[in-house]
Amino acid sequence: MAAKEISPNKKLIYFTLVFLVVYLLPFSNIRVLNALQEAFFMLADYAHEHVLLCLVPAFFIAGAITVFINQQAVIKYLGPKANKLLSYS
């Protein structure tokens, strides 16, 4: 399914709104600076945990699947000519 293209006018409105928010944000306020810093710390923490707890095991599982399961067996059940009832059950 193809993604819908955003019209140029909507893109301009979105960019303008983001620019105005960033332009009008009071960076001299210590609470704003602390909030932004904490947001980036939380983002970094999430990225570290996501990589360790989700991506590494997913890559190991994908590697195990490619090693231990024959490609033709997968195509038999999930390929374009597979029985839909059998594939989705």
C-alpha positions in Angstrom: 0.0 0.0 0.0 1.5 3.3 -1.1 1.7 6.2 1.3 -0.3 9.3 0.5 1.7 12.2 -0.7 1.4 15.4 1.4 0.5 18.4 -0.6 3.1 21.2 -0.9 0.8 23.6 0.9 0.4 21.3 3.9 4.2 20.8 4.0 4.7 24.6 4.1 2.2 24.9 6.9 3.9 22.1 8.9 7.4 23.6 8.4 6.1 27.1 9.3 4.4 25.8 12.5 7.6 23.9 13.6 9.7 26.9 12.9 7.4 29.2 14.9 7.4 26.8 17.9 11.2 26.6 17.8 11.6 30.4 17.3 9.2 31.3 20.1 10.4 28.7 22.6 12.1 30.6 25.5 15.5 28.9 25.5 16.7 31.4 28.2 14.3 29.8 30.7 16.0 27.2 32.8 12.9 24.9 32.9 12.8 24.8 29.1 16.5 23.9 28.9 16.2 21.2 31.6 13.1 19.8 29.8 14.9 19.6 26.5 18.0 18.1 28.0 16.0 15.5 29.9 14.0 14.7 26.7 17.3 13.9 24.9 18.5 11.8 27.8 15.3 9.8 27.7 15.6 9.4 23.9 19.2 8.1 24.3 18.2 5.8 27.1 15.3 4.4 25.0 17.6 3.9 22.0 20.1 2.0 24.1 17.5 -0.3 25.7 15.7 -0.8 22.4 18.9 -1.9 20.7 19.9 -4.3 23.5 16.5 -5.7 24.4 14.7 -5.8 21.0 17.0 -5.6 18.0 19.8 -7.9 19.0 17.4 -10.8 19.9 15.5 -10.2 16.7 18.6 -10.5 14.6 19.5 -13.7 16.4 16.1 -15.1 15.8 16.2 -14.1 12.1 19.6 -15.7 11.8 18.4 -18.9 13.4 15.4 -19.0 11.1 17.5 -18.6 8.0 19.9 -21.4 9.2 17.5 -23.9 10.5 14.4 -23.5 8.3 14.5 -24.3 4.6 13.5 -21.5 2.3 11.3 -23.7 0.2 9.3 -24.7 3.3 8.6 -21.0 4.0 7.7 -20.3 0.4 5.3 -23.4 0.5 3.3 -21.9 3.3 3.8 -18.1 2.8 4.5 -17.8 -0.9 2.2 -16.3 -3.5 0.7 -19.6 -4.5 0.2 -20.8 -0.9 -3.3 -21.8 0.3 -4.6 -18.6 2.1 -6.5 -20.6 4.8 -3.4 -22.6 5.6 -1.1 -19.5 5.6 -3.2 -17.4 8.0 -4.1 -20.2 10.4 
